[in-house]
Amino acid sequence: MMYIYIYCCSCDSSTVALVVKSKKISCTDFDRFSSMDSTHKFGKYRVEREVLDEQRLEEVTQRKTYSDTHPSLIERLKESLRCTVPKLKQSVVSSLPVLYWLPKYSVWDYGMPDLISGISVGIMHLPQGLAYALLASLPPVFGLYTSLYPPLIYFFFGTSRHISIGTFTVLSIMVGSVTERLAPDMNFLIKNGTNVTAEVNITARDLYRVEVAAATTVLGGLIQVALGLVKFGFVGTYLSEPLVRAYTTAAAAHAVVAQLKHIFGVSPTRFSGPLSLVYTLKDVCSLLPHTRLPTLVVSAVSMVFLIAAKELNSYLSPKLTVPIPVELITIVAGTLISTYTHLNSNYTISVVGEVPSGLSSPSVPDVSLFREVIGDAFALAVVGYAVSISLGKTFALKHGYKVDSNQELVALGLSNAVGGFFQCFSVCSSMSRSLIQETTGGKTQMAGVASALIVLVTILKLGPLFQELPKAVLAAIVLVNLKGMFKQHSDIVTLWRSSKIDLVVWLVTWVSTLLLNLDLGLAASIIFALLTVTFRTQLPTYSVLGNVPGTELYVDIETHTEVREIPGVTIFRSSATVYFANADLYLEALKEKSGLDISKMIIYKRRQEAKQRRRERRAERRAKRQAKKERRAQRAGKQLSGAPVFSVEEEAGRWRDTCVDGNVTDKEQGLTKRENGTVFVIPNTPRTPDGPCRWEYLKGGEPDCTSLGWMSELQDGDTTTLGSSSEDTLSHDLERVSLGSLGKWTWDIHSIIIDLSTANFIDTVAIKTMKNIFQDFSEIDVDIYIAGCQASVVEQLELGDFFSESITKRHLFASIHDAVLYCLDHRGATSFPRYEPSVDTYSSTQL
């Protein structure tokens, strides 16, 4: 026996907690995995290998270019149009899967199991076809047609070996809502001259309802075929399991309300649209005093018998090779009792009525109805496919074969489209019949052919025998079969313990389907489910990582106590990918986690630069005025005497040269070193014609000062003159800017590593955000590096013009540990900014 071990990498702590909570793996196993020693030998942070950035990694691994991995559109078109014998054979076999398995079919190995399974499923098709036709508001015989044609079509095009195609509760209810909305009873009242009676022309009504159902089914099938041909088989994945289970649970409630008229023998008004379930239930309750007791007795007896027989069947199932056909026995017994006691004529119990023998000829559906039913057809296509593909993949995984999702969509669409021409209504796989087909030994879709033959014999020879079958018996079969769907209410407790978000999706789907009807409820549920995904990407978990001692692992420092922060390095990670919907939030989280409010820091820097430029311009103007005065005085002196001239211009030039050479003392600059927690910005070199000053972020001032908004008072008009003690003014400015106004800045950060290992794509908005992060933090001498980029993300960065002379692939690293080692080598663990006196102010005495 071969054992295969599965290991998970780079799991967040929340993911680990969920896996352990689900009891799929023990904590001991996690301890064993986490204690595995690495093949690398390293000291505190070092490893005995080369530190790999993205550029070096591409050189070592010989990464292919984008054109090599992504052929052009013309090349792909040529490849798709190129025809070879193997390619043609593969295309034909994939389009007609029966050509693959039928030549290999072994009658000796599979013949008898498929025959027994087909007979068992065929016996189930009969009562379910008759009963679910009532849910679709159609004559029962059309339920038998629906159980005959679609399975035969699926035999040729389907890829699942075990699902049983035919009538299904939810789809029947959805079809019923369409037929009763477009063909209500009030449109078919019998007119006697000018008088309109309360009697309904049932024949005309049923014929039009059949046309509506057929048109809806054909259009839904065409939608499925079109989606399958364009490879949209993934559309079913947008219907999550909680959504589907909640939807079917709410649909079961619609089915119950629809069958109450047959259970109580009343005729309520049929409503459509939002809140139709509430209005119909209210009308049924108002008609309860008019309940027909014989019909209620037949319904109650049938339900009690079915429930007792099904429980007995479940109890004896381990000992039975084939389950007891309880529903068929109920139908036969009900038909015999009704025939010999004349329930219809003696007790006015509604019966099935005429069941024509033989097959109906195909007919083209009314195309003019497509415009009115396109929304319902799309809902039927999506729901039917979601149910079928989920069942198909379940059986395929159990029995070790593959189901093609796109081909399944085509097969189901052809089953519906072709069936619609034979007056069938929408079909998909049924859980109950599929389980019977699988548990009774069915191996291939030959079992579906055998079941279709059983239905065919019934239509041709046995149909008229069911004319006296009470509709109350069929309604009882529907209600009892809904027991499994109502048990899905227990999902609320399960989801409450495992996932609150999935619970909200379940509840919203359930409520919206109940109140908004099946079509609008499905649309609202899908939209809400997609919004939950968007919200979860907008509100991910942001964390700062630390090193696990003795390893190359980096985990969240808030959820792990035995981890070390890297001195001077902040490692930032988001649990979701970065894209347009969360790019701004990502930047805000980076500011918060790093402790550097970069926006306020840059604003303050800009204001300080503007103030210094204004001071320089004022100093130049004053120097010019003083020089002018000196020249006047010099000319006057020359006239009076030959005394030497004192030039202010020359003295000012010598003062600037002294400042540039760094010979001005702290006292001469008017600044003193401060030791408290305030962070401020001052220039450590004077402005030069070649470029702006270099700014440093220091500590000083009083911690209880006002916000940075106070500084804006001087932005538009700083009237400080050289003779008004600008030294005191600047010192006062720096003291008024406090930590509370500039944010909680961590003084010892020199590098930030952004972990993008969770990103599977990056769009243009996120690329611009990343470029802004690099540019903004570089202004305060904090280096930015990116680690763990997938190859597809690197390609998207290249296409988005992310890299430049200042941002190169040297800033990207294969892993967090590589980036950490580079940061420590490049900046050092103790390479922090230091205070150095700098020229910032001018005084009249210095000039």
GIPENOR-V193852 format. One line per field, one symbol per residue. ss: DSSP state (H for helix, E for strand, - for the rest). phi: phi as a letter, one per 30 degrees, with the letter a starting at -180 (. if undefined). A space follows every 50 residues. Layout:
BEGIN
ss=???
phi=???
END
This chain:
BEGIN
ss=------------HHHHHHHHH-----HHHHHHHH---------------- --EHHHHHHHH----HHHH---HHHHHHHHH---HHHHHHHHHHH--HHH H-----HHHHHHHHHHHHHHHHHHHHHHHHHHHHH-----HHHHHH--HH HHHHHHH-------EE--HHHHHHHHHHHHHH--HHHHEEEE--EEEEEE -HHHHHHHHHHHHHHHHHHHHHHHHHHHH---HHHHHH--HHHHHHHHHH HHHHHHHHHHHHHH-----------HHHHHHHHHHH-HHH--HHHHHHHH HHHHHHHHHHHHHHHHHHH------HHHHHHHHHHHHHHHH-HHHHH--- E---------------HHHHHHHHHHHHHHHHHHHHHHHHHHHHHHHHH- ----HHHHHHHHHHHHHHHHH------EE-HHHHHHHHH------HHHHH HHHHHHHHHHHHHHHH---EHHHHHHHHHHH-HHHHHHHHHHHHHHHH-H HHHHHHHHHHHHHHHHHHHHHHHHHHHHHHHHHHHHHH---EEEEEEE-- ---EEE------EE----EEEEEE--------HHHHHHHHHHHH---HHH HHHHHHHHHHHHHHHHHHHHHHHHHHHHHHHHHHHHHHHH-------HHH HHHHHHHHHH-----HHHH---------EEEEE----E--E---EEEEE- -------HHHHHHH-----------HHHHHHHHHHH--HHHH-------- EEEEE--------HHHHHHHHHHHHHHH----EEEEE---HHHHHHHHH- --------HHHEE--HHHHHHHHHHH---------------------
phi=.cccccbcchddddddddddddidadddddddddddddddcbddbdbdad dccdddddddchdddddddbddddddddddddcbdddddddddddbeddd cddcdcdddcedddddddddddddddddddddddddhbeedddddddcde ddddedcdcdcbdcdldbedddddddddddddbddddbddccicccdddc dddddddddddddddddddddddddddddcicddddddcddedddddddd ddddddddcddddcicbddccbjeidddddddddddcedcdddedddddd dddddddddddddddcedccdbddddddddddddddddddchddddbhdd bdidcddjcdddbddddddeddcdddddddddddddddddddddddddci bccddddddddddddddddddciccebadcddddddddddjdcbdddddd ddddddddddcceedcdcddddddddddddddeddddddddddddddcad ddddddddddddddccidddddddddddddddddddddbdccbccbddei bccbbdddcbdcbcddeibcccbcdbdcaedbddddddddddddicdddd ddedddddddddddddddddddddddddddddddddddddacddcccddd dddddddddddicddddddibbdccdddcbbbdcbddbddlddccbcbcl jcdccddddddddcddaccdcdcchdddddddedddccdddcjddddcdc bbccdcdddcaacddddddddddedddddcicdcbcbidddddddddddd hddaddccdddcbdbdddddddddddcidbdcdcdbebdbbbbdddd
END
